[in-house]
């Protein structure tokens, strides 16, 4: 086995099995993005590995003093990011890490509004944990606060790009808030910004984001299996594939090929065929299909879920990587989850 194959296989297996780690150092428990997990860096990649989910208790992997072990035998040294900006506070005494967090190796990320209008309704996404992190973060982050943290993260920790997510709101409010935050970050830190939002009814609102300095966007379909989407993410199913694809196509026209992405979650009950065909559709439009295995978040409706097997994920990653070829690559992305790479192993198969 080559070193590249070893790293690729290890990253997939860590997503599938998780890592047992001491209770006081498990990472971030709840939230809208990468949650119930911890970032580790090894080889030429970074992985946001499950640490909180129930299935992790049976994992053969454990982490001890930056040494990753399998069945208590050392397999590789890893690096655990220790952001210096976490030590700082705003003039109002708010810890920086309640405003934004380091994702992966060099990405600053935050959920600007820690609430979704679907949370307390039957339309809530079953895999999401956006409202579960209240108390550990500010419910609403101000543009100037995020910009202040971004400047410090760039200066102290070599952060190179920012990801902004938001719970579903009225679309005019979503876009206004995201645009104002992006503009503030650009003025203070002058680094690329990625934003994520639901497909808009008024597609021209995306032009406002572009004018505010947004570099890349994510509009997440999650699954191309209609029945799965109706069961797991009913709000998204209600919106429908047509509106998603129209919004994604419009986004490519504004932000360019490889600067638009869509999450495809594996492990929701979908068929492999729906995944591959969906990724072909996206890639053909110039959109990066960001394939990720389900990472069950404690407290979410899917907290008892088990991630897909190593074998299944490897087959899917190999198939999707062959679809990307030279046209799409994480290396070409200016900002966001695709550039971060921590939640997907697709980068090691390109």
C-alpha positions, 0 to 999 in steps of 0.5 A: 500500500502506498502512502497516498492509499494509506492516507485515503483509506484512513480518512474514510475509515475515521469518518465511518468509525469515529475516534475515541477521545478523552471527554474533556477534549472531544471538540464541538458537540452541537451546531449547524455545520461540523458538529459532534466531532474534532479536527485532526490533521495528518498526511496531506489532509484534514479530517473532522472525525466523529467523537460524540456519536454513540457508535464511536464507543465501538471504534478501534481508533483512539487519540492520545497526545497527538498519536492516533492508535488503532487497537491501541497500536500507534498508526500515525502522528496527527496535529490538533489545531490549537487556535490562538484567536480562541484566547481573545475577547471582544471589548464587550467581553465576548470570547472569540470562539463564541463568535466563530471557530476554526474548521479544518486547518485554515477556515474560519466558520460561523453560523450567523443566526443560530436558528432555523424557522423549521426547527420546531416544525415537522419540516425540520431536517432530521440530521441538523443540530443548529439549535442544539449549540445555544449557550456555547455560541452567540445566537446572532453574530454581528458583522463587526464581531465576525470581522474582528475575529476574522482579522485576528484569525488571519493574523494569529492562525494563518486563516485563509478563508471564511465560511458563513452559514445561517438557519433558514429565514425569510430569504430577503433577511438571509441575503441581507445578513450574509451580505453585510457579514461578507462585506465586513470581513472583506474590509477587515481581513481581506480574505475570501468568503463563502456563504450558504443559503437555501435556493432563492425565489428571487435569484437576482438577490445573489447579485447582491452577495457578489457585490458584497464580496462573496467569492463562493456559495453553497446551495445544498440539495443533500440527496437526489433520492426524492423519497429520502429527502421527503423523509429526512429533509421535508422542507427541502423536498417541498422546495423541490429539485427544480428550484435547487437546480435553477438556483445552482445554475444561476449561481454558476453564472455569477460566481463561476465554475468550481465556485458553487457547491452542494452537499450530498449526504451519504447514509440517509437511505439513498441508493448509490445510483442516485448519488452518482447520477446526482453528482454527474448532474452537478458536475456537468453544471460546473458545480462541485458535489461535496460528498460527505457521510452522515455524521450523527449529531447527539440530540438530533433526530438522527443521533442513533444513525450509523455512517456508511461503511468504509467499502461503500464510501470508497466506491462512491468517492472513486466514482465521483472523483472520476466524474470531476476529472480535471474540470472541478477540484478543491484546489480551484475553490476560493473559499468554503467547505470544498476548500476546507476539505475536513468533512469529505474524503473526496479531496484525497481521490482527486 
